[in-house]
């Protein structure tokens, strides 16, 4: 869903939490899987899930599961969300202008991967 002509306050970001495994791209050793939140703009959550899974697969990871703790936030609230939810990783996230430009091109952005080494 392209953002052309829409105001930031009218755009909703969907945050889809996913469990991923190595595919053609390995996770850093010794990790066997990871959780990640994928952020995209979509008309509804199902579309955001499809976009997120495709983006992960394009990166070489295998999608395993969608976690129920998704979120929706206004694009204009991105900076506040990052500051509250990810204060220790805020430098790893795109800025407000960067996320708007990336999502305007139908892109998907990802949180840091939280990996684990055993089930």
C-alpha positions as a LaTeX table, in Angstrom:
\begin{tabular}{lrrr}
\hline
Residue & $x$ (\AA) & $y$ (\AA) & $z$ (\AA) \\
\hline
Unk1 & 0.00 & 0.00 & 0.00 \\
Unk2 & 1.71 & 3.17 & $-1.20$ \\
Unk3 & 1.42 & 6.31 & 0.90 \\
Unk4 & 1.33 & 8.85 & $-1.92$ \\
Unk5 & $-0.88$ & 11.79 & $-1.05$ \\
Unk6 & $-1.64$ & 10.62 & 2.49 \\
Unk7 & $-0.79$ & 12.59 & 5.62 \\
Unk8 & 1.37 & 10.90 & 8.28 \\
Unk9 & $-1.42$ & 11.13 & 10.83 \\
Unk10 & $-3.69$ & 9.19 & 8.45 \\
Unk11 & $-1.27$ & 6.29 & 7.99 \\
Unk12 & $-1.26$ & 3.24 & 10.29 \\
Unk13 & 1.79 & 1.06 & 10.79 \\
Unk14 & 1.13 & $-2.60$ & 11.55 \\
Unk15 & 3.70 & $-4.34$ & 13.75 \\
Unk16 & 3.59 & $-8.11$ & 13.16 \\
Unk17 & 5.55 & $-10.33$ & 15.57 \\
Unk18 & 7.05 & $-13.37$ & 13.87 \\
Unk19 & 9.11 & $-16.39$ & 14.79 \\
Unk20 & 11.78 & $-17.14$ & 12.20 \\
Unk21 & 14.34 & $-19.86$ & 11.55 \\
Unk22 & 17.40 & $-19.98$ & 9.35 \\
Unk23 & 16.67 & $-20.56$ & 5.68 \\
Unk24 & 19.22 & $-19.87$ & 2.98 \\
Unk25 & 20.56 & $-17.24$ & 5.38 \\
Unk26 & 21.84 & $-18.56$ & 8.74 \\
Unk27 & 21.17 & $-16.88$ & 12.05 \\
Unk28 & 24.29 & $-15.98$ & 14.04 \\
Unk29 & 25.73 & $-19.04$ & 15.79 \\
Unk30 & 24.55 & $-20.63$ & 18.09 \\
Unk31 & 21.01 & $-19.31$ & 17.52 \\
Unk32 & 18.39 & $-21.74$ & 16.22 \\
Unk33 & 15.47 & $-19.29$ & 15.90 \\
Unk34 & 14.49 & $-15.70$ & 16.59 \\
Unk35 & 11.56 & $-13.40$ & 17.19 \\
Unk36 & 11.25 & $-10.18$ & 15.24 \\
Unk37 & 8.63 & $-7.49$ & 14.71 \\
Unk38 & 8.00 & $-6.49$ & 11.11 \\
Unk39 & 6.57 & $-3.01$ & 10.48 \\
Unk40 & 4.61 & $-2.18$ & 7.35 \\
Unk41 & 1.68 & $-0.15$ & 6.07 \\
Unk42 & $-1.28$ & $-2.22$ & 4.93 \\
Unk43 & $-5.02$ & $-1.91$ & 4.57 \\
Unk44 & $-5.51$ & $-4.59$ & 7.22 \\
Unk45 & $-3.40$ & $-6.90$ & 9.43 \\
Unk46 & $-3.62$ & $-9.93$ & 7.12 \\
Unk47 & $-2.00$ & $-7.94$ & 4.32 \\
Unk48 & 0.73 & $-6.82$ & 6.73 \\
Unk49 & 1.43 & $-10.45$ & 7.66 \\
Unk50 & 1.80 & $-11.44$ & 4.00 \\
Unk51 & 4.14 & $-8.50$ & 3.31 \\
Unk52 & 6.20 & $-9.31$ & 6.42 \\
Unk53 & 6.59 & $-12.99$ & 5.60 \\
Unk54 & 7.59 & $-12.22$ & 2.00 \\
Unk55 & 10.18 & $-9.69$ & 3.18 \\
Unk56 & 11.68 & $-12.21$ & 5.62 \\
Unk57 & 11.82 & $-14.88$ & 2.94 \\
Unk58 & 13.51 & $-12.43$ & 0.58 \\
Unk59 & 16.17 & $-11.96$ & 3.28 \\
Unk60 & 16.74 & $-15.73$ & 3.35 \\
Unk61 & 14.89 & $-16.63$ & 6.55 \\
Unk62 & 12.12 & $-19.19$ & 7.02 \\
Unk63 & 8.90 & $-18.03$ & 8.63 \\
Unk64 & 7.60 & $-20.32$ & 11.38 \\
Unk65 & 4.76 & $-18.56$ & 13.18 \\
Unk66 & 2.83 & $-15.32$ & 13.67 \\
Unk67 & 2.63 & $-14.36$ & 17.33 \\
Unk68 & $-0.62$ & $-12.89$ & 18.66 \\
Unk69 & 0.96 & $-9.74$ & 20.11 \\
Unk70 & 0.73 & $-7.49$ & 17.05 \\
Unk71 & 0.33 & $-3.74$ & 17.21 \\
Unk72 & $-1.01$ & $-0.81$ & 15.24 \\
Unk73 & 0.30 & 2.72 & 15.58 \\
Unk74 & 0.04 & 5.95 & 13.62 \\
Unk75 & 3.03 & 6.71 & 11.42 \\
Unk76 & 3.27 & 10.08 & 13.17 \\
Unk77 & 3.83 & 8.21 & 16.48 \\
Unk78 & 6.84 & 6.15 & 15.27 \\
Unk79 & 9.50 & 8.10 & 17.19 \\
Unk80 & 7.54 & 7.95 & 20.43 \\
Unk81 & 6.91 & 4.22 & 20.00 \\
Unk82 & 10.61 & 3.47 & 19.45 \\
Unk83 & 11.63 & 5.61 & 22.44 \\
Unk84 & 9.15 & 3.81 & 24.74 \\
Unk85 & 9.33 & 0.23 & 23.45 \\
Unk86 & 13.00 & 0.00 & 22.38 \\
Unk87 & 14.98 & 2.65 & 24.31 \\
Unk88 & 18.15 & 0.54 & 24.42 \\
Unk89 & 18.00 & $-0.12$ & 20.65 \\
Unk90 & 16.60 & 3.20 & 19.42 \\
Unk91 & 19.74 & 3.94 & 17.37 \\
Unk92 & 19.13 & 0.74 & 15.35 \\
Unk93 & 15.69 & 1.89 & 14.19 \\
Unk94 & 15.01 & 4.23 & 11.28 \\
Unk95 & 14.21 & 7.83 & 12.16 \\
Unk96 & 10.71 & 9.22 & 11.68 \\
Unk97 & 11.61 & 10.54 & 8.21 \\
Unk98 & 13.46 & 7.35 & 7.22 \\
Unk99 & 10.59 & 5.04 & 8.22 \\
Unk100 & 8.08 & 7.24 & 6.37 \\
Unk101 & 10.19 & 7.14 & 3.20 \\
Unk102 & 10.78 & 3.37 & 3.46 \\
Unk103 & 7.16 & 2.49 & 4.11 \\
Unk104 & 5.99 & 4.91 & 1.41 \\
Unk105 & 7.70 & 2.62 & $-1.10$ \\
Unk106 & 5.78 & $-0.41$ & 0.22 \\
Unk107 & 8.77 & $-1.47$ & 2.30 \\
Unk108 & 8.96 & $-3.51$ & 5.49 \\
Unk109 & 11.19 & $-2.54$ & 8.43 \\
Unk110 & 12.30 & $-4.90$ & 11.19 \\
Unk111 & 13.05 & $-4.63$ & 14.88 \\
Unk112 & 16.26 & $-6.18$ & 16.18 \\
Unk113 & 16.06 & $-9.98$ & 16.10 \\
Unk114 & 15.74 & $-11.57$ & 19.57 \\
Unk115 & 17.32 & $-14.99$ & 19.15 \\
Unk116 & 17.56 & $-18.12$ & 21.24 \\
Unk117 & 19.73 & $-21.21$ & 21.18 \\
Unk118 & 17.37 & $-23.90$ & 22.50 \\
Unk119 & 13.66 & $-24.70$ & 22.40 \\
\hline
\end{tabular}
